[in-house]
Amino acid sequence: MGYLKFASLSMLLALSACVYEPEQYTDTKFSGGKSTDSEIGTLFDVNGGMQICNPSVSQDMENYPASMLWLNFGGTLNVDAPDSVYTTSMVEQHDRLTVSDTAGKVLWYLMRDTAAGDCQFQDPEWSTHPNYVVALRAYDIKGRKACEDLDYGLFAVRMADKKKFFFYDKGIGELATPHLWVDPEAVRDSSADDSKVEGFFGTKQVRLVYVNQKNQIVFADFANGGLKKAKTLKKPSGIDGWMVDSPLISPDGHFVVYNAIDPSSGWRSFIQELSDNSKPIEIEMTGDMVSRPVQPHWFQYKTRLFVIWTEIPKEVEFGNRSDLSSPTIQDGSAGRTVMREVSLAYGMPSDLAFAWVSEAKELAPIPMIGGRSPDGRFLATGTSKGYLLELP
């Protein structure tokens, strides 16, 4: 996959974790509240002009429509703060999780708890359930306030009351990129014990995936043994030494999509069933694609299921700092966003478990890596600059 140009492994890793560049990218030409209309739709700046990490489009169309979850760098934030706690100056890197909308208004946030030893957050992702987000929490293993020697725990946070549930309090790598599936029909009893999975989530039908430090996808099903019976998925062939990245659970809870990354070869993307000895299925490059796919996401519309991914032209950096609102960029030169319908059948023989239903369709001639909102209206992206694209 020599068509992708990456200067170093650290640049590759920064795409997922944004921890390898201590100074954020800043666009000195930025003017606040920017939105741009064009043939591709309306593009809105998120934290305008400043770099963000881990873009994740909102899964809650009632409370947080037209919004996205993201992770901050330090310095200044270009958003409309909801209160005095959420400061926008003298910000420390990765000290909060933020949900903001197309107007730059902060609709929800979670600050790190320094009294509890929180050093920073990492890898936030909206779960398949609108009320839960999953992320990593770093702490200094020697208890130093400077936060120099970090270990990571993995937790879920309930959007409604900002309470946390720790799956692990330590021993998780900073590139774990977790994701969480919760039964969409779950109804929580407010008097239930928050220290137990069924109390915190209102159900035992909860599934967690993350990448361990051996570059294996770990799968825990809390209706069937939870963490004590967690399994590792079979890795694709030909990726020894590659970094496995960003597994995302399908809406039915039975499959994942994910990346495999190599600094010299680029990217490959896969679909895989969450079961023993399941076979990874590569999302192969076809003649109508600009490149192999990057950052696959699920998108469900009624009974139809799609995979959305980004394609990057030869010799273009994935973590590009281009102004995506520029007409000179909206010609596909920085990449494009694609969607393709898929049919999946859990528990079936491999030749019946997976099939493409349609050809790939371009959604936007710009790269959007943060998924599509459940109502279908918005795509999200980030890594250097953050944007929400309202589709026409």
N, C-alpha and C positions, 0 to 999 in steps of 0.2 A: 504494500500500500504506500508506494513512494510518492503519491501525488499530494500528500499533506506535508506541509513544512512546519517543523517544530524545532526550536532552537535548543531545547534541553528538556530533560525529564521534569525539572522543576516547573517549567511552563505547562507541561501536560498535566501535572498534578494540580496546579493552580486552577485548572478548569473546574475541578470538582470541589476543592476545599478552600480555595482563595486564601490560604494561609502562608503561601510562599512568597508573596510580594508585600513586604511590610508597608510600603508607601502606595496608597491608592492612586489610580489614574484620575486626573482632574482635567476637565475641559474648561479652560479659562474664558472661553467665549460664551459659556452658558448664560442664558437669561431665564429666570424662573417661570414656571407654569407653561412650558412649551408643549404645543400639540401641533401636528402637521397633517393636513388632509391631502390625499392623493388617490390615484386609481387603486392602490392596494388597500385602502382603508384609512383610518385615522390612527396615527402613531402618537402615543403619549410618553413623555419622559417620566421615569420613576427614579426619584432622588436625583433629579436632573443634573447632568454634567459630572456626576461623581460615580465612581466605580462601586458596584454591588457584587454580592456572591449568591449562589444557590437560589436562583429565581424559581418560584413555584406558584403557579396560577391558583387563584382561590377555588376551593371546592364548595364554598358556601355562598350560594346565589341569593340567599335571603338576608344574611347579616353583612356579608362582605362582597357585594357584587362589583364587577369591574375592578378587581383588585388582585394583588399578588403578595406573597410572602417572600421576604428577602433578608439577607444578612449584611450588616454594614461594615465598612472600614472605619478608620478613626478620623478625627479632625472635625469636619463640618458635614451636616446632613441638610439637603435641600428639600425638606418636606415640611408640611404644616403640622406642628406638634399639637397633640390634643390636651396637654396639661404641662405643669411645671416640672414634673418628674422626667418626662421625655425631652431632655435638652437636645438642641441641635448644634451646639458648639462644644469644643473640648471633648468630643466623643472618643471613647476608647474602642479599638478595633474589636469587632464581634462581641460587643457588650449587650446586645439586644436582638430580639427577633421582631420584625416589623411587618405589618400588613398595611399597605397604603393603596389608594385608589388612583384613578386617572387624573384627578385634580391635585394630587400630591398630599392629600389629607391622610393622616395616620388614623386608621380605624381600630387597630388593635396592636398591642406590643407586649413583650415580656422582657424585662430587664434582668440581667444576671444578679444573683444574690451574693454579694461580696462577703457578707457575714457568714454565709454557708461555705465559703471557699471557692465560689465560682470564678474561674479565670476568664473563660470565654465560651461562646457557643460555636457550634460547627455543624455543617451538613443539615440544615433544617429542610424538611419536606412535608407538605400537607399530606395527611393520610387520605385513604379513600373515603373516609367518613368526614363530613364537614366540621365536626366538633373537635377533631384531634389533629395535632401536629406532632411530628417526631423529630428529634435532634440529638446532638451530642453535647455534653457539658465537660469542659476541661477543668482540671484542678492541678495545683502544684503538689507533687508527691512528697515534698519536704516542707510543705506548709508555708512557703515563702510568698509574700504579697507581690513580689515581682513577677511571679508566674513564669519561671524559666524552665522548669523540668516538668512537663505536663503528662498526665494520664487522662483518659477519657471514660466517662460513663454515658449510658444511652437511656434516654427518657422520652415519654410522651407527655404532652401538656394538653389539658382540656381547655379549649378556647373559652368556654362559658365562664369559668371561674379562675383560670390560670393555675390550677393545681397540677402538680407533676406526679408522674408514676415512673419510678426508675426500674427498668428491666435489668440494667447493670449499673453499679456505681463506680466501677473501675475496670481496667483491663481491656478496653475497646480502642482500637486504633483510630487515629484522627481521620482516616480515609474510609471509614466504615459505611458512609452514605446509606443510612438506614431508611426503610420504608415500612409502613404499617397498614394492615387491612383490618377493618372492624365491620362486623355485620351491620349493614345499612338499616336493618329493622330494629336494632338494639335501642331499648329505652331504659335509661338509668334510674334507679331508685335513689333519691337524694339521701336516704337514711342508710344506704349500703356502706360497707367497709371499703374505703378508698385504698387500703393497703393490699387489696386482692384484685386480681385482674377483673373478675366478674363484678366487683363492686365499683371499680373505677370506670369501667367501660360499659357496664350494664349487660354484659354477656361474656361467656367464655369463647365465643366465636371471634377470636382475635389472632391475627397472624403477623409475624414480624420477620423481615429479612434484613440482613446487613452483610458486609464483606469483612471477613476476619483478616488477621495479619498474615495469613498464608495465601491470601487472594482466592479464598473460597467463599461462595455465597452460603451463609448460614440461614436455615429456615426453622422457625419455631412456631408450632401450632398449639395454642393454649387450650384448645378443646381436646388435645391428644398429647398431654404430657408437658407442654410448654418448654421452658428452657432446659429442663432435665433430659428431655428427649429430642433436643434440637438436632437437625440433620444438616449435612453439607451436600450441596448439589454437585453433580458430576461436572467437571470443567470441560469446555470445548477442547478438541484436539488442536494442536499447533499453536497454543498460546502460552507455553511454558515461559515464565519470566515476565509475562504481561500483567498489567494491573487490571483486575476486575473492578467495575465501577457502576454505581447508580442503579442497583436493581429496583424495579418498580412493580408492585403486585397488580395484577389485573383486577377489574371490577368484581369478578366472580370469586376472587381469592385463590385461584388455582394455578396461575402462571406468573412468570416474571419476564420483563424485558430488561436488558442491561448492555453495557459497553465492555469491551476488552481493549486495553490501551497499551501501545508499545511506542517508546520514544523514536525509534528508527522506522517503524512500519506504519504507524498511524492508528486507525481504529477499526474494530469489527463490532457488530451488534448482533444480539441473539435473543430468541424467545425460548423459554424452557418451562416445562411443567414442574410444579412444586411437589415432587414425589421421588421416591427412591429410584436411582438409576435412570432417571429421565434423560432423554437425549437432547442436548442443546441444538436448536435449529437456527442457523445463521440467516439473517436478513441479507440476502445476497444482492450484489450490485447487478442491475440489469442495464440494457443498452440505453434506456431513456433516463438514467440517473446521472447526475453530475459527479457523484462520488459514492463511496460506501457510506452507509447511514451513520449518523452521530446522534447521541442522546435521545434514544427512542422513548416515547411516552404512550400510554393508553388513552383512548378517547371513546366514550360510549355515548351513542345517541339512540335512545329508546332501546330496541333490541339489537341494534347494529353495533359492532365493535371495530375499532380502527387502531392502527399504530401510526403515530406521528413521529417524524424524525427530521433532522437537519442534514443537508448535503453541502459540502464545502468544495469549491473549485480547487483545482491544482494550484499549489504554491500560495494559498491563502491561509493565514493563521486563523485557527478556530476562535481564539480569544481576541477577536478583532476589536479595535477601538474606533471603528468608523461611525459616522453619524448616519444611522439607518434612515433618518428622515430625508436625506439628500437624494434627489432624483438620480444622481450619478451612481448611487449605491443600490437603488431599487431596480436594478437591471439584472440581478442575480450574480453580480461580480463578487459579492462577499459571501454568497451562499443562498440557499433557498430552504423553505419549509414545505414538507411533503406529507400527505396522508394516504393510507391505503387500508381498505377494508379487509378484515381477516375473520376466519371461522376457526374456533377452537373447541375441542371436545375432550374434556378431562377424563382420564382413565382409559382412553381408547388406545389401540395399537398406534404406533408412531405414524403410519401412513394415513390414518384417519383423524389423528389428533389436531392436525394443522393444515390449513389451506388458505391461500389468498383468494378473496372473493372478487376483487377488482384490480385494475391497474393503478399505479401510483398517480396521485393528483396533486399538483402544486397548490398550496394554500397561500403562499406569499413568496415573492422573489427576494426575501431577506431571511437571515438565519434567526429563528426563534427557538430557544432551547428549554423553555420552562413549562411547556404543556399548553393544552387548550381547555378553556373553562367548560364546565358541564353544560352550560346553555349554548355553547358553540360560538359565542360572540367574540371571545378574546384569545389571543396568543400572548405568551409572556417570554421575556428573555432577560439575560444579564451577563455577568462575568466581567465585562468592562463597563459598559453603560447599560442601564436598565430601561426597558420599554414594555408597554402594553400596546398591542395592536388590536384595534377594533376592526374586525373584518367587514367588508362592504356588504 
